[in-house]
Amino acid sequence: MQWFECKVKYDKTLETGVVRTVTEPYLVDALSFTEAEARITKEMQPYISGEFTVSAVRRVNLSDVFRNDKGDRWYKVKTNFITIDEKTAVEKKTASFQLVQASEFKEALEVFMEGMKDTMADFEIASITETPLMDVYDANLTETLADKAAKK
């Protein structure tokens, strides 16, 4: 699974009625930069009236995404997995990043801990920070298979 952050630039009408050009980040699961751009374009078309551009696409290192239907924000959790080198008996920490959907910091921690409950490895949370992400789009494998079948 590869995650890509795509920045979408468009004219947004604010609650005050003012039209302002905004650039918003979204996350998509894709196999390549090209697929990421195509996927975000497809996902955004129903929601944006008028022109929009994908102004940037970059790869993001995430090991897990923990969803929570009650959440309206995305938090990035940096986790250090702790291992002991058998030869030297030295403790080693390996950083890993997860994304958690939640409404507030405390809920993000709870959703993360629930998602990690079956993890056998020792870990510590190094940080939890709110991200500017607007939404996260997983790969829809059934849709992809149906599209391929329809083309035959």
KEVOVEX-434056 format. One record per residue (C-alpha): x, y, z. Coordinates in steps of 0.02 Angstrom, whole numbers, padded with zeros to 5 digits. Layout:
N
X	Y	Z
...
//
This chain:
152
00000	00000	00000
00072	00168	-00052
00001	00331	00012
00014	00495	-00084
-00030	00669	-00024
-00113	00767	-00164
-00139	00954	-00152
-00294	01015	-00243
-00308	01200	-00290
-00478	01275	-00329
-00593	01424	-00300
-00696	01394	-00142
-00847	01496	-00088
-00829	01532	00097
-00974	01544	00220
-00965	01734	00204
-00997	01719	00016
-00819	01771	-00028
-00735	01667	-00163
-00555	01624	-00120
-00426	01514	-00204
-00377	01375	-00084
-00256	01229	-00089
-00312	01080	00014
-00216	00918	00049
-00295	00746	00026
-00222	00572	00045
-00247	00433	-00082
-00193	00252	-00090
-00115	00222	-00261
00022	00125	-00349
00107	00274	-00432
00111	00463	-00440
00010	00456	-00601
-00124	00346	-00524
-00130	00459	-00370
-00163	00612	-00478
-00297	00519	-00578
-00381	00454	-00419
-00389	00623	-00331
-00456	00703	-00490
-00594	00571	-00499
-00633	00588	-00312
-00643	00778	-00314
-00746	00805	-00473
-00917	00780	-00388
-00873	00902	-00248
-00793	01048	-00339
-00891	01153	-00462
-00779	01236	-00589
-00596	01213	-00626
-00470	01135	-00508
-00291	01077	-00523
-00185	00950	-00433
-00041	01064	-00384
00070	00934	-00298
00085	00747	-00269
00208	00674	-00144
00235	00503	-00069
00193	00487	00117
00265	00354	00231
00122	00275	00331
00112	00100	00401
-00072	00105	00454
-00231	00209	00442
-00355	00194	00585
-00528	00255	00537
-00661	00318	00655
-00830	00370	00582
-00856	00498	00720
-00694	00587	00679
-00683	00743	00570
-00495	00771	00581
-00339	00671	00543
-00196	00648	00667
-00022	00583	00627
00052	00469	00759
00239	00439	00767
00274	00274	00851
00442	00204	00901
00447	00014	00897
00573	-00051	01022
00683	-00202	00986
00836	-00273	01075
00989	-00321	00972
01025	-00501	01025
01214	-00485	01001
01245	-00319	01088
01090	-00312	01201
01066	-00132	01145
00891	-00062	01133
00846	-00001	00959
00699	00112	00913
00623	00109	00739
00505	00251	00693
00339	00214	00611
00195	00329	00564
00008	00298	00574
-00142	00406	00531
-00292	00415	00647
-00463	00489	00614
-00537	00576	00767
-00628	00732	00827
-00501	00779	00961
-00329	00732	01027
-00393	00619	01167
-00504	00523	01046
-00356	00506	00925
-00255	00424	01064
-00400	00306	01108
-00429	00256	00925
-00242	00228	00901
-00227	00120	01058
-00380	00018	01005
-00303	-00009	00833
-00138	-00065	00910
-00212	-00181	01044
-00163	-00341	00951
00016	-00283	00918
00141	-00398	01000
00289	-00280	00980
00341	-00154	01112
00312	00025	01060
00304	00202	01127
00210	00351	01058
00334	00487	01013
00204	00615	00954
00025	00643	00898
-00006	00795	00788
-00159	00857	00697
-00135	00862	00508
-00214	00981	00382
-00282	00832	00280
-00460	00857	00220
-00496	00673	00182
-00417	00503	00148
-00464	00394	00000
-00421	00208	00009
-00400	00104	-00147
-00568	00034	-00201
-00513	-00135	-00266
-00688	-00198	-00306
-00719	-00044	-00413
-00553	-00069	-00501
-00594	-00251	-00540
-00769	-00202	-00601
-00696	-00067	-00713
-00575	-00193	-00789
-00715	-00319	-00818
-00823	-00185	-00900
-00683	-00142	-01023
-00670	-00322	-01086
//
